[in-house]
Amino acid sequence: MGLKIYNTLTKQKEEFKPLRDKFVGIYVCGPTVYSHSHLGHAKSYVSFDVIVRYFRYLGYKVLYVQNITDVGHLTDDADEGEDKVGKQAKLARVHPMQIAESFTRSYFEDMDRLGILRPDISPRASGHIIEQIELIKKLIEKGFAYEVNGSVYYDVRKFSGYGKLSGRSLEDAMEGTRVEVRTEKKHPADFALWKRAEPEHIMRWQSPWGEGYPGWHIECSAMSMKYLGETFDIHGGGIDNQFPHHECEIAQSEAGTGKPFVKYWIHNNLVTVNGKKMSKSLGNFITLKEAFEKYDPMVIRFFILQSHYRSTLDYTDEALKAAKTGYERLLNTLRNLRERIEKMSDQASGNPAVLNIENYKSRFLEAMDDDFNTPLAVAILFELSKDVNASLNSGETLIKEELKQIDKLFTELGGKILGIIPEQLPEMQENLKLESDLVELLIKVRNEARQQKLWQFSDFIRDELKKLGIVLEDKKDGTTWKKIY
């Protein structure tokens, strides 16, 4: 069947066919670096990290470009308000570029902790002013843009395809436009390509229209086409960027080149917190650094992958605790598997650990081929884990080489593709020893309770341990325990 992707542009799943054989060019809108990264960033960039990983697993050469917006993104996400980076710089009383540098470092630190592979190219908007000016000049020459009072605007009425990505007509776009429309625009829905810099504006560059700075939308068009060409395979980003940002990108790029801009548009959905949209005004805004204080970054990554990238993700403490339990259960299977392998001799005979491990692999890949269905892929890993545990607990003689192949499969599917299973578990022996010591301690407490005839308390300890997968066996020479999976 091959890989199928839901294309936001056509509103349907399509078989993926690259523009160039075995090569994929991907551009994903990166962060505006004026504050620390939040859970929404994690949802988006973990999702696209897995998409990039899967393409590479399939044998594609991938050029992954993800920009850094360090200028031009205004506070109302359109053409009014202050530059987000500039506003934060005023509050902190430092240079805007100091803000951009600080939060760019913070962003990559957070992404690294989530196991996200670095993009191949991370262009900065402020480093591509020349390319943006050249594209704006071309749009003016072709009659798609006009200059007024040192600012340049895109004339949306000149582009017949405006709205084809979001499904919003020009009238719909007007409904979302502020009432206080700038009179210098020809049409309320026109958007800024270049903004005149007011006297107090620090980040400014020389242009044919005077000193100013670029609009947010023109940056991504210029940078994506510089590194991926005038038409490329995949453009991704959050669903909240579909309009106006991505709609405007299409309008200005296709007007400038006369060619289709992007073949496949991929949008990830949003994060909610306890069922409500995450926002600073509601007081439920959670940065990744705050989340990392409560949960291991890999647990958060695992939590994200349990939801499809096109579905909303509701962040609750209960959901994260459940994810933590599930993730630890998966890793424990791998720990026990590797411990068994280390203790085994290289016998060639024995019973097969799993009847057909290729079945799990093929089903996993089928899930990923269906628009990167990570929830189903994770579920298949748990099925594999359950069967592996049953084999390990069967008491039968197993084949070491087969167990090694299972270990390799876990690492290949859960590690190389999903990025949740490490090749090495350096803490494995320490964790196992701590677990053993704690169980032995509870057995001593239970024995003391039995001596004092505290039968209810004794039974409580036994029953609670059983819920955790620890079974106690009382024998004449003492109490032993074993782990069931």
C-alpha positions in Angstrom: 0.0 0.0 0.0 2.8 2.5 0.8 2.8 5.5 3.1 -0.4 7.6 3.2 -0.5 11.2 4.5 -3.5 13.3 5.4 -2.9 16.4 3.2 -4.6 19.5 4.8 -4.6 21.1 1.4 -6.8 18.5 -0.2 -8.6 17.4 3.0 -7.9 13.7 2.4 -5.3 11.0 2.8 -3.0 10.6 -0.2 -0.3 8.2 -1.1 3.1 9.9 -0.6 5.0 10.4 -3.8 8.1 12.6 -3.4 9.0 15.2 -6.0 12.5 13.6 -6.2 13.1 9.8 -5.9 14.0 8.8 -2.4 14.4 12.4 -1.2 12.1 14.4 1.1 12.3 18.1 1.7 10.4 19.1 4.9 9.9 22.6 6.3 8.3 23.0 9.8 7.5 26.4 11.3 9.8 26.7 14.3 9.4 28.7 17.5 9.2 32.5 18.0 11.9 32.8 20.6 10.6 35.3 23.2 9.8 32.8 26.0 10.5 29.3 27.2 9.0 26.4 25.1 5.7 25.0 26.3 3.7 21.8 25.9 2.3 22.9 22.6 5.8 23.0 21.2 6.4 19.5 22.5 3.3 18.2 20.8 4.3 19.7 17.5 8.0 18.9 17.4 7.8 15.4 18.8 5.2 14.7 16.1 7.4 15.9 13.3 10.5 14.3 14.8 8.8 10.9 14.4 7.7 11.8 10.9 11.3 12.6 10.0 12.6 9.5 11.7 10.1 7.3 9.8 11.0 8.7 6.5 14.7 8.0 7.2 13.8 4.5 8.4 12.1 3.9 5.0 15.3 4.8 3.3 14.6 8.4 2.2 17.2 11.1 2.3 15.6 13.9 4.3 16.4 17.5 4.4 14.6 18.9 7.5 14.5 22.6 7.8 13.0 24.3 10.9 13.3 28.0 11.3 13.8 30.3 14.3 11.6 33.4 14.3 13.6 36.1 16.0 11.9 39.1 14.5 8.7 40.2 12.8 6.1 38.1 14.7 3.7 40.6 16.2 1.7 40.2 19.3 -1.7 39.8 17.6 -0.3 37.2 15.1 -1.2 39.6 12.2 -0.1 43.2 11.4 -0.8 45.1 14.6 0.8 45.2 18.0 4.5 44.9 19.0 7.1 42.5 17.9 7.0 39.6 20.4 10.7 39.5 20.8 11.0 43.3 21.0 8.2 43.5 23.7 10.0 40.9 25.9 13.3 42.8 25.4 11.6 46.0 26.7 10.3 44.2 29.8 13.7 42.6 30.5 15.6 45.9 29.5 18.0 44.1 27.3 18.7 44.0 23.5 16.1 42.0 21.5 18.8 39.7 20.1 19.8 38.9 23.7 16.3 37.7 24.3 16.4 35.7 21.0 19.7 34.0 21.8 18.7 33.1 25.3 15.4 31.5 24.4 16.8 29.8 21.3 19.3 28.0 23.6 16.5 27.2 26.0 14.4 25.8 23.1 17.1 23.4 21.9 17.8 22.3 25.5 14.2 21.3 25.9 14.0 19.6 22.5 17.2 17.6 23.3 15.7 16.4 26.5 12.6 15.2 24.6 14.9 13.1 22.4 14.1 15.2 19.3 16.7 15.1 16.6 18.1 18.5 15.6 16.9 19.9 12.2 19.4 19.7 9.4 19.1 23.5 9.0 17.8 26.0 11.6 17.7 29.3 9.7 17.0 32.5 11.5 14.6 35.1 10.1 17.1 37.9 11.0 19.8 36.2 9.0 17.7 36.1 5.8 16.6 39.7 5.4 18.1 39.9 1.9 16.1 36.9 0.6 12.9 38.4 2.1 13.5 41.8 0.5 14.1 40.2 -2.9 10.9 38.2 -2.7 8.9 41.3 -1.8 10.4 43.2 -4.7 9.3 40.4 -7.0 5.8 40.6 -5.6 5.6 44.3 -6.2 6.9 43.9 -9.8 4.2 41.3 -10.5 1.5 43.5 -9.1 0.7 41.4 -6.0 2.0 43.9 -3.5 2.1 47.6 -3.0 4.1 50.1 -0.9 2.6 52.8 1.3 4.4 55.1 3.8 7.4 52.8 4.0 5.4 49.6 4.6 4.6 46.9 1.9 1.3 45.0 1.9 0.2 41.9 -0.1 -3.0 42.5 -2.1 -5.0 39.4 -1.3 -7.6 40.2 -4.0 -5.0 39.7 -6.7 -4.4 36.0 -5.7 -7.4 33.8 -6.8 -6.2 30.9 -4.6 -6.4 32.8 -1.3 -8.1 30.6 1.2 -7.6 27.2 -0.5 -5.7 25.8 2.5 -7.9 26.9 5.3 -11.2 26.9 3.3 -11.8 30.5 4.4 -13.1 33.0 1.8 -12.0 36.6 1.7 -15.2 37.5 3.5 -14.4 35.0 6.2 -10.9 36.6 6.5 -12.5 40.0 6.9 -14.6 38.8 9.9 -11.4 38.0 11.8 -9.8 41.3 11.0 -9.6 44.0 13.7 -12.2 46.8 13.5 -9.5 49.4 13.7 -8.2 48.7 10.2 -5.1 50.6 9.1 -6.3 53.1 6.5 -3.2 52.7 4.4 -4.2 49.1 3.4 -6.2 48.8 0.2 -8.3 46.0 1.7 -8.7 45.0 5.4 -7.5 41.4 4.8 -4.2 42.6 3.1 -1.2 41.5 5.1 2.2 43.1 5.7 5.3 41.9 3.9 7.5 44.7 5.3 6.8 47.1 8.2 8.0 50.6 8.6 10.1 50.8 11.8 8.9 53.4 14.2 11.7 55.5 15.8 11.8 53.4 19.0 12.0 50.1 17.1 15.4 48.6 17.6 15.4 45.7 15.1 15.5 47.4 11.8 17.1 47.0 8.3 17.6 49.1 5.3 15.3 48.4 2.4 14.1 50.0 -0.9 11.2 51.3 1.2 13.1 52.8 4.1 14.2 51.3 7.4 11.9 48.5 8.6 11.6 44.9 9.4 9.9 41.9 7.7 6.4 40.6 8.3 6.1 37.2 9.9 4.7 35.4 6.9 7.3 36.4 4.4 10.1 35.0 6.5 9.0 31.3 6.2 8.4 31.6 2.4 11.9 33.1 1.8 13.7 30.6 4.1 11.9 27.5 3.0 12.4 28.2 -0.7 16.0 29.1 -0.2 16.9 25.7 1.2 14.2 23.4 -0.4 13.4 25.0 -3.7 10.4 26.9 -5.1 8.3 23.7 -4.8 9.0 21.1 -2.1 7.4 18.0 -0.5 6.1 18.8 3.0 5.3 21.9 5.0 4.3 21.3 8.6 3.2 23.2 11.7 0.5 23.6 14.3 -3.1 23.8 13.2 -3.3 27.3 14.7 -0.8 28.4 12.0 -3.0 27.2 9.2 -4.7 30.6 9.0 -3.4 33.2 8.6 0.3 32.2 8.5 0.3 29.3 6.1 -2.5 30.7 4.0 -0.4 33.8 3.5 2.8 31.8 2.8 1.0 30.0 -0.1 -0.3 33.3 -1.5 3.0 35.1 -1.5 5.1 32.1 -2.6 3.0 31.0 -5.5 2.4 34.6 -6.7 6.2 35.1 -6.6 7.2 32.0 -8.4 4.2 31.0 -10.5 4.6 27.5 -9.2 2.9 25.3 -6.6 4.5 26.0 -3.2 4.0 22.8 -1.3 2.8 19.3 -2.3 1.7 18.1 1.2 0.6 20.2 4.2 0.7 18.5 7.6 -0.8 20.1 10.7 -0.7 18.8 14.2 -3.5 19.6 16.6 -3.3 21.5 19.9 -2.7 20.8 23.6 -5.4 21.4 26.2 -4.9 21.3 29.9 -7.7 19.6 31.9 -10.0 20.0 28.9 -9.4 23.7 28.5 -7.2 25.5 25.9 -3.8 26.3 27.3 -3.3 30.0 27.8 -1.5 32.4 30.1 -4.8 34.3 30.8 -6.4 31.1 32.1 -3.4 30.4 34.4 -2.9 26.9 32.9 0.1 27.7 30.8 2.8 25.1 31.4 6.3 25.4 30.1 8.4 22.3 29.4 10.8 23.2 32.1 8.0 23.2 34.6 6.7 19.9 33.2 10.2 18.3 33.4 10.2 19.1 37.2 7.3 16.6 37.6 7.8 14.1 34.8 10.8 12.6 32.9 11.0 14.2 29.5 10.7 10.7 27.9 7.5 10.1 29.7 6.1 13.3 28.2 7.3 12.1 24.7 5.6 8.7 25.3 2.4 10.5 26.4 2.4 12.6 23.2 2.8 9.6 21.0 -0.2 7.9 22.6 -2.3 10.5 20.8 -2.4 10.9 17.0 -0.7 14.1 15.8 -4.0 15.3 14.3 -5.9 14.8 17.5 -6.0 17.2 20.5 -3.9 16.2 23.5 -5.3 16.8 26.9 -2.6 17.2 29.6 -3.7 16.1 33.1 -1.7 14.8 36.0 -3.8 11.6 35.9 -2.9 11.1 32.2 0.8 11.7 32.8 0.8 9.3 35.7 -0.8 6.7 33.6 1.8 7.3 30.8 4.6 7.0 33.4 3.3 3.7 34.5 2.9 2.4 31.0 6.3 3.6 29.9 8.0 2.0 32.9 6.2 -1.2 32.2 7.5 -1.2 28.6 11.1 -0.5 29.7 10.8 -3.2 32.4 10.1 -5.7 29.8 13.2 -4.7 28.0 15.2 -4.8 31.2 14.1 -8.3 32.0 14.6 -9.4 28.5 18.2 -8.1 28.4 18.9 -9.6 31.9 17.7 -13.0 30.7 19.9 -12.8 27.6 22.9 -11.9 29.7 22.4 -15.0 31.9 21.8 -17.4 29.0 24.2 -19.7 27.4 24.4 -19.8 23.6 22.2 -22.9 23.2 20.7 -23.5 19.8 17.8 -25.6 20.9 14.7 -24.5 22.8 11.2 -23.2 22.4 10.5 -20.0 20.3 10.0 -17.0 22.5 7.3 -15.5 20.2 5.7 -17.4 17.4 6.1 -14.7 14.7 7.9 -11.5 15.6 7.7 -10.4 12.0 3.9 -10.1 12.5 4.4 -7.4 15.0 6.9 -5.5 12.8 4.6 -5.6 9.7 1.6 -4.4 11.8 3.7 -1.7 13.4 4.8 -0.4 9.9 1.2 -0.6 8.6 0.2 1.7 11.4 2.9 4.1 10.6 2.1 4.0 6.9 -1.5 5.0 7.8 -0.7 8.7 8.4 1.8 8.1 11.1 -0.6 6.4 13.5 1.6 6.3 16.6 -1.2 5.4 19.1 -1.7 2.1 17.2 2.1 1.6 16.8 2.5 2.0 20.6 -0.3 -0.4 21.3 1.4 -3.0 19.1 4.6 -2.6 21.1 2.6 -3.4 24.2 1.2 -6.5 22.6 4.7 -7.6 21.8 5.7 -6.7 25.4 2.9 -8.9 26.8 3.8 -11.9 24.7 7.5 -11.5 25.6 6.7 -11.4 29.3 4.5 -14.5 28.9 7.5 -16.3 27.3 9.9 -15.2 30.0 7.6 -16.4 32.7 6.7 -19.7 31.0 9.6 -21.6 32.6 10.5 -23.1 29.3 13.9 -23.2 27.7 14.2 -20.3 25.3 16.5 -19.6 22.4 19.0 -16.8 23.1 19.3 -15.8 19.5 15.5 -15.3 19.3 15.5 -13.2 22.4 18.3 -11.0 20.8 16.1 -10.6 17.7 13.2 -9.4 20.0 15.5 -6.9 21.7 16.6 -5.7 18.3 13.0 -5.3 17.2 12.1 -3.2 20.3 15.1 -1.0 19.7 14.3 -0.7 16.0 10.6 0.2 16.3 10.4 1.8 19.7 13.9 3.4 19.5 14.8 4.3 15.9 11.3 5.2 14.8 9.4 6.4 17.9 12.4 7.5 19.9 11.2 6.1 23.2 13.4 3.1 23.7 17.1 3.6 24.2 19.7 1.1 23.0 21.5 1.2 26.3 19.9 1.0 29.8 22.8 2.1 32.0 20.6 2.3 35.1 19.2 -1.3 34.6 21.2 -3.1 37.2 20.7 -0.3 39.8 17.0 -0.3 39.2 16.7 -4.0 39.6 18.8 -4.0 42.8 16.7 -1.2 44.3 13.5 -3.1 43.4 14.8 -6.3 45.0 15.9 -4.5 48.2 12.5 -2.9 48.6 10.6 -6.2 48.1 12.9 -7.9 50.6 12.3 -5.1 53.1 8.5 -5.5 52.7 8.8 -9.2 53.3 10.6 -8.5 56.6 7.9 -6.1 57.6 5.2 -8.7 56.7 7.0 -11.4 58.6 7.1 -9.2 61.7 3.4 -8.5 61.3 2.7 -12.2 61.1 4.7 -12.9 64.3 2.5 -10.3 66.0 -0.5 -12.0 64.5 -1.5 -8.8 62.5 -3.0 -11.0 59.8 -5.0 -8.2 58.1 -1.9 -6.0 57.8 0.1 -9.0 56.6 -2.5 -9.8 53.9 -2.6 -6.2 52.9 1.1 -6.2 52.1 0.8 -9.5 50.1 -2.2 -8.2 48.1 -0.7 -4.8 47.3 2.5 -6.4 46.1 0.5 -8.7 43.9 -1.2 -5.7 42.3 2.3 -4.5 41.4 3.2 -7.8 39.8 5.1 -9.3 42.8 3.9 -12.7 44.0 4.9 -13.9 47.5 5.2 -17.6 48.2 5.3 -18.7 51.9 7.4 -21.9 52.3 8.8 -23.8 55.3 12.2 -22.2 55.0 10.9 -18.7 54.5 9.1 -16.4 52.0 10.2 -16.1 48.4 9.0 -13.9 45.7 8.8 -13.7 41.9 7.8 -11.2 39.4 4.9 -11.7 37.0 4.6 -9.6 33.9 
